[in-house]
Amino acid sequence: MGKKMLASWQKTKKSQKILIIAVIALTIVALCVVVTMANQVEYETLFTGLNDEEAGTVVTELETMGIDVKSLPGGTLMVPKGQRDELKYKLQAQGIPAGDTLDYDLYSTNAGAFGSTDKDKAYYEQAQLQQNLSLIINQMDKIKSSTVLLSLADKSGFVLSDDSNPNSTAAVMVVLKSSSDMLSQSDVDAIRAIVTKSVPSLTEENISVVDQNMHSYGSGSASSGVNQVDTQVNLQQKVASDLEQQIVNLLSPVFGPENLSASVNVTLNFDKTTTNSLTLTPPTNDAENMGIITSMKQTEERLQNGGTTPEGEPGQDPNGGAPTYQEIDDAAQDSTYYQTVNEVNAEVNEISQQIEEAQGDITELSATLIINGDDSIADVLPQVRQQIATAIGVSEDKITVSSMPFTQNTLYQQALEEQAAAMEQQQRSEMLQTLIPPIAIVAGILILLLVIMSNRRKRREQELEEQRMQEWSGDTTGQHIDVAVDDELSVEELLKKDDNTLGQIQGLVDKDPDAIAQLLRNWLSDDF
């Protein structure tokens, strides 16, 4: 079989051999491109924010399953696309990572060991409780990690025991995801509630909560004035920071964030104000409606011939005045007195309102913005001031906008340039990886076309040469030149024998010297 193929290959024309080799090479290149593209695996995120221990446990388990896993900074693990959900279910069924489920291995493994005492069991129980409380607190949104330390009350079985400290205490240290963030009072209350309900004889007053910024959170009912002021200052700073970021985000598309420096001064009112109001309205909208009558009382009084009774004492005035005598007014003898009193009790709508104003209202607000530039942008500064005033809701006289050249930070600029160069190199590499397969295909096609065109050109030249040889053979039909091996005659002497033949040869040489030269070479090669 091999000899037949070799013989068939040897009989194949040179142009066909080149064509077959080119097709095979092009096929191999295409297969390599397809295999390379098929082996490019896309990854998706499985877990983020894992610590080193948890990440190591997950990676070990995935490698045991035969899964290709990539580890990135920040505790991020990535797996091939399409396998994330299935792998997450399998790992969670095994309790991996441990941060997502409660663990009781510490207690069950050590407390049941041979020779363990009651004190040992109490120690492992406390350690297990601290670990589980930390795992529960870590699931809150703002918290990255936490540590819980418990000091449990000593429950002695002796009558004459020292119970000077019968209450349990707890300390919770939390590490927030953002160092500039703070726990709200509701977050602190939630942490205290979790610890209180998990530890017997533990009250909220005996729980201390501290973050990584050494900020101690007091209880809602007994927070000190210092904590209240600290919270108010932090809230004020957060509002100012949010407004500054709002200004920068507004103008970044125009000037770029690196060319803007914003500062906001804000004052918040934390005074507690309560307003009480009482509104009385009739049941209907009728203006003459006095309400719903519940009771009515009418009193009439009439007095007739009710003259007045003479008053005073008759006789001499003790002060030396004229004597006085009692008299009756005749005009008042026939008088009549009338009096009518109507008393009506009616019910009306009574609306009582107690309004408590929210604390933290903005009382004063001003902003300053500096743009990196010179006086060439002075014309647009009024428009910038107007846009800032509209964005943060303050009058334009509270906003200052100016342009000044910024001092360039050499290290920062160098870092930016290095980052840009790295990104450019990465983009170039990705572009090359994307362009290599189509370039290889196009190059293979060009090579194949060049081979085909070269074979066609050679075939055309060969056909022309054969055609010329046939024409020359037709012209010399009937002429025979016999040269013996041991004759010493030259070609010129032979040609002299027949002038007609010599003339034909000379004419052919003049007409196509290349063909005659090729013919002579063929003769010489055949002879030698």
Summary of the structure (lengths in Angstrom):
residues: 528
radius of gyration: 55.5
end to end distance: 36.4
largest distance: 213.0
contacts: 1215
relative contact order: 0.07
helix: 50%
strand: 20%
